[in-house]
Amino acid sequence: MRLGVLDVGSNTVHLQVVDTSPGARPNPTFNYKEELKLTQYIQENNQISDEGVEKLRACINRAIQQSASVQTQELLPFATSALREAINGEEVISKINKDFHIDLQVLSGEEEAKLTFLAARRWFGWSSGRLLVIDIGGGSLEMAAGVDESPEIATSLPLGAARLTKDFLSGDPYTDKSIRALRDHIENKLEQILPTLVKHQDSDRAIATSKTLRTLARLAGDWFDGNGKNIKADAIRKISSKLSEMNTDERAKLPGVSENRASQIVAGAFVAESVMRNLDLAELEVCPWALREGVVLKWMDWMEA
């Protein structure tokens, strides 16, 4: 069966097409992505601007056309934090569903964490023991932990790399003052969930998903000892400091850092550093599967049942 997963995120509108069947591994066959940067169109009143709405609709329309061109049998569209939190998000989604004849669903932060955890569990298998899964998106940070396919704890915080960059960082390179404000904010937000997460410090493996963390793992491999598949605590401390001293053009020339992510990789690095330090994590292992794969796996489980 050919499934299309349409991920309407804070940074991108990303269509991933996979061929799969109940019990089978999702096999990627086609990708289409546009960098929309939806968070930049959210105004001070927390409403998506008219320009942002029109660009979002155009991106979704093109993704739907791409999905049809590769003969996708079922389209699974979902939206995350940017549309979830926007005051006019429900209205925008309702009109998109009506005009484009799709069923775009908004995932809660907890649902994001649970689906990402499911993907990591299936990737690493039961023998991997207790997992702690960390995902840094454009709008939010998700964390989940447990020994089964459903995590014992699943939580979400508004600590996405794009959101933090927009709200806190200024200058090029970023000013020391804005960096301090960013780091203080991250620490304050993490304090809200640390008592809950501390008991999961004995997880057998700490897992990193998302493009931001994969990029940081690649930098860790290039700059320090590593293979690009993990992030060590000492490395992330050095990486976050080094990235913050660069300007946007310098970061954009780094391996694996796109022009779009050159601005927000600094915020992502400081979130990763803070999480690892507060939870005393020595290492994060990169998982290639994340939320989109979790959506496919959950849907196929439902179909099989």
C-alpha positions in Angstrom: 0.0 0.0 0.0 1.3 3.5 -0.9 0.8 6.0 1.9 1.5 9.7 1.9 2.3 11.4 5.2 1.8 15.2 5.0 3.6 16.9 7.9 2.6 20.6 8.3 5.2 21.7 10.7 6.5 25.0 12.1 9.4 25.0 9.5 8.3 22.9 6.6 5.5 21.3 4.7 6.9 17.9 4.1 5.3 15.1 2.1 6.8 11.6 2.6 5.5 8.7 0.6 6.1 5.2 1.7 5.2 1.7 0.4 4.1 -0.6 3.2 1.7 -3.3 4.4 0.6 -4.5 7.9 3.7 -5.8 9.7 6.1 -4.5 7.1 8.7 -1.9 7.3 7.7 1.5 5.7 9.8 1.8 2.6 10.3 5.5 1.5 9.6 6.0 -2.2 9.2 9.8 -2.6 9.8 13.0 -0.7 8.6 16.6 -1.4 9.4 19.4 1.0 9.0 23.2 1.1 10.5 25.4 3.7 7.6 27.6 4.7 8.8 28.9 8.1 5.3 29.3 9.3 6.4 30.6 12.7 7.6 33.8 11.0 4.0 34.5 10.0 2.6 34.3 13.5 1.8 37.9 14.7 2.0 39.3 18.2 -1.7 38.4 18.8 -0.7 34.8 18.1 -2.6 34.8 14.8 -1.2 33.6 11.5 -1.1 36.5 9.1 -3.1 36.5 5.8 0.1 36.2 3.9 1.1 33.2 6.0 -2.3 31.5 5.4 -2.1 32.0 1.7 1.5 30.6 1.5 0.5 27.7 3.7 -2.5 26.9 1.4 -0.3 27.1 -1.6 2.3 24.7 -0.1 -0.4 22.2 0.9 -1.9 22.4 -2.6 1.4 21.6 -4.2 2.0 18.8 -1.8 -1.4 17.3 -2.6 -0.6 17.5 -6.3 2.7 15.8 -5.8 1.0 13.0 -3.8 -1.4 12.4 -6.6 1.4 12.3 -9.2 3.0 9.3 -7.5 -0.4 7.6 -7.1 -0.7 7.7 -3.3 -3.6 5.6 -2.1 -4.1 7.2 1.2 -3.0 10.6 2.5 -2.4 11.1 6.2 -2.1 14.9 6.9 -1.2 16.3 10.3 -0.2 19.6 11.8 2.0 20.4 14.8 2.7 23.3 17.2 2.4 26.3 14.9 -1.2 25.6 13.8 -2.0 24.0 17.1 -1.3 27.2 19.0 -2.4 29.9 16.6 -5.6 31.6 17.5 -7.0 31.2 14.0 -5.5 27.7 13.5 -8.8 25.9 13.8 -10.4 28.2 11.2 -7.5 27.9 8.8 -7.5 24.1 9.0 -11.3 23.9 8.6 -11.1 25.9 5.4 -8.1 23.8 4.1 -10.0 20.6 4.7 -13.1 21.9 2.9 -11.3 23.4 -0.1 -8.7 20.6 -0.6 -10.9 17.6 0.5 -8.4 16.3 3.0 -8.6 15.6 6.7 -5.8 17.6 8.2 -5.6 16.8 11.9 -3.8 18.7 14.6 -1.7 16.6 16.9 -1.3 17.5 20.6 2.2 17.8 22.0 1.6 14.6 23.9 0.5 12.8 20.8 3.6 13.9 19.0 5.8 12.6 21.8 3.9 9.2 21.8 4.1 8.7 18.0 7.8 9.6 17.9 8.5 7.2 20.8 6.6 4.4 18.9 8.9 5.0 15.9 12.0 4.9 18.0 10.8 1.7 19.8 10.2 -0.1 16.5 13.5 1.0 15.1 15.6 -0.1 18.0 13.5 -3.1 19.0 12.5 -4.6 22.4 16.1 -5.5 23.3 17.0 -1.9 23.6 15.2 -1.8 27.0 13.9 1.4 28.5 14.1 4.3 26.1 14.2 8.1 26.6 13.3 9.8 23.3 14.0 13.5 22.7 12.8 15.4 19.6 13.5 19.1 18.9 11.2 20.4 16.3 10.6 23.9 15.0 8.0 24.9 17.5 8.3 22.4 20.4 10.4 19.9 22.3 9.0 16.5 22.8 10.3 13.9 25.3 8.9 10.4 26.1 10.2 7.5 28.2 9.2 3.9 28.8 9.8 0.2 28.3 6.8 -0.6 26.0 5.5 0.8 22.7 3.4 3.3 24.6 5.6 5.5 26.8 5.1 5.9 30.6 5.6 9.6 30.2 5.1 11.8 27.1 5.5 15.6 27.4 5.9 18.6 25.2 7.4 22.1 25.8 7.4 25.2 23.6 11.1 24.9 23.1 11.3 24.5 19.4 14.4 25.8 17.5 12.5 28.1 15.2 10.3 29.5 17.9 13.2 30.3 20.3 15.2 31.9 17.5 12.3 34.2 16.6 11.5 35.1 20.2 15.0 35.5 21.7 18.0 35.7 19.4 19.1 38.9 17.7 22.3 40.1 16.0 24.6 38.4 13.6 26.4 36.8 15.3 23.8 36.6 18.0 24.5 39.0 20.9 25.6 37.6 24.3 22.6 39.3 25.9 20.2 37.4 23.7 22.0 34.2 24.2 21.8 34.6 27.9 18.1 35.3 27.7 17.6 32.2 25.6 19.5 30.0 27.9 17.6 31.3 31.0 14.3 30.7 29.3 15.2 27.1 28.3 16.3 26.4 31.9 13.1 27.8 33.4 10.9 25.8 31.0 12.8 22.5 31.7 12.4 23.0 35.5 8.6 22.5 35.0 9.1 18.8 34.0 12.4 17.8 35.5 10.8 16.2 38.6 8.8 13.9 36.3 11.8 13.1 34.1 14.4 12.5 36.7 13.1 9.1 37.6 13.7 8.1 33.9 17.4 8.9 34.1 18.1 5.2 34.4 16.9 4.6 30.8 19.0 2.1 29.0 19.3 4.3 25.9 18.7 8.0 25.3 17.5 8.6 21.7 17.6 11.7 19.5 15.2 12.2 16.7 14.4 15.2 14.4 16.5 17.1 11.7 18.0 19.4 14.3 19.5 16.6 16.4 20.6 14.7 13.3 22.4 17.9 12.2 24.1 18.3 15.5 25.2 14.7 15.5 26.8 15.2 12.1 28.6 18.3 13.4 29.8 16.3 16.4 31.2 13.7 14.0 33.0 16.2 11.9 34.4 18.4 14.7 35.1 15.8 17.3 35.5 12.1 17.6 32.3 10.5 16.4 30.5 8.8 13.5 27.6 11.2 13.1 25.3 8.8 14.8 25.5 10.1 18.4 25.9 13.3 20.4 28.1 13.2 23.5 27.6 15.6 26.4 31.1 17.2 26.1 30.6 17.6 22.3 27.3 19.4 22.6 28.7 21.9 25.1 31.5 22.8 22.6 29.2 22.8 19.6 26.6 25.1 21.1 29.3 27.6 22.1 31.1 27.4 18.7 27.9 27.8 16.7 26.8 30.9 18.8 30.0 32.7 17.9 29.5 32.2 14.1 27.3 34.4 11.9 24.5 33.0 9.7 26.6 32.8 6.6 29.4 30.8 8.4 26.9 28.4 9.8 25.2 27.9 6.4 28.5 26.6 5.1 28.8 23.9 7.7 28.1 20.3 6.5 24.5 19.3 6.9 23.3 22.8 7.8 20.9 24.2 5.3 20.4 27.9 4.7 17.0 27.7 6.5 18.5 26.0 9.6 21.6 28.1 9.8 19.7 30.6 11.9 18.0 28.2 14.3 20.6 25.5 14.8 22.1 27.7 17.7 18.8 27.5 19.6 18.5 23.8 18.9 22.0 23.2 20.2 21.3 25.0 23.5 18.1 23.1 24.0 20.0 19.8 23.4 22.8 20.9 25.8 20.4 21.9 28.5 18.4 18.7 28.3 21.5 16.5 28.4 23.0 18.4 31.3 19.8 18.5 33.4 19.2 14.8 32.9 22.8 13.9 33.2 22.9 12.2 29.8 26.3 11.2 28.6 25.2 10.4 25.1 22.2 10.6 22.6 21.9 8.0 19.9 20.4 9.2 16.6 17.3 7.4 15.3 16.4 7.9 11.6 12.7 7.4 12.3 10.6 10.0 14.0 7.1 11.5 13.9 6.2 10.8 10.3 7.2 7.1 10.6 5.2 7.0 13.9 2.1 8.2 12.1 2.5 5.5 9.4 3.1 2.7 12.0 0.1 3.8 14.1 -2.1 3.9 11.1 -1.0 0.5 9.8 -1.5 -1.0 13.3 -5.1 0.4 13.2 -5.7 -1.1 9.7 -4.4 -4.5 10.8 -6.6 -4.5 13.9 
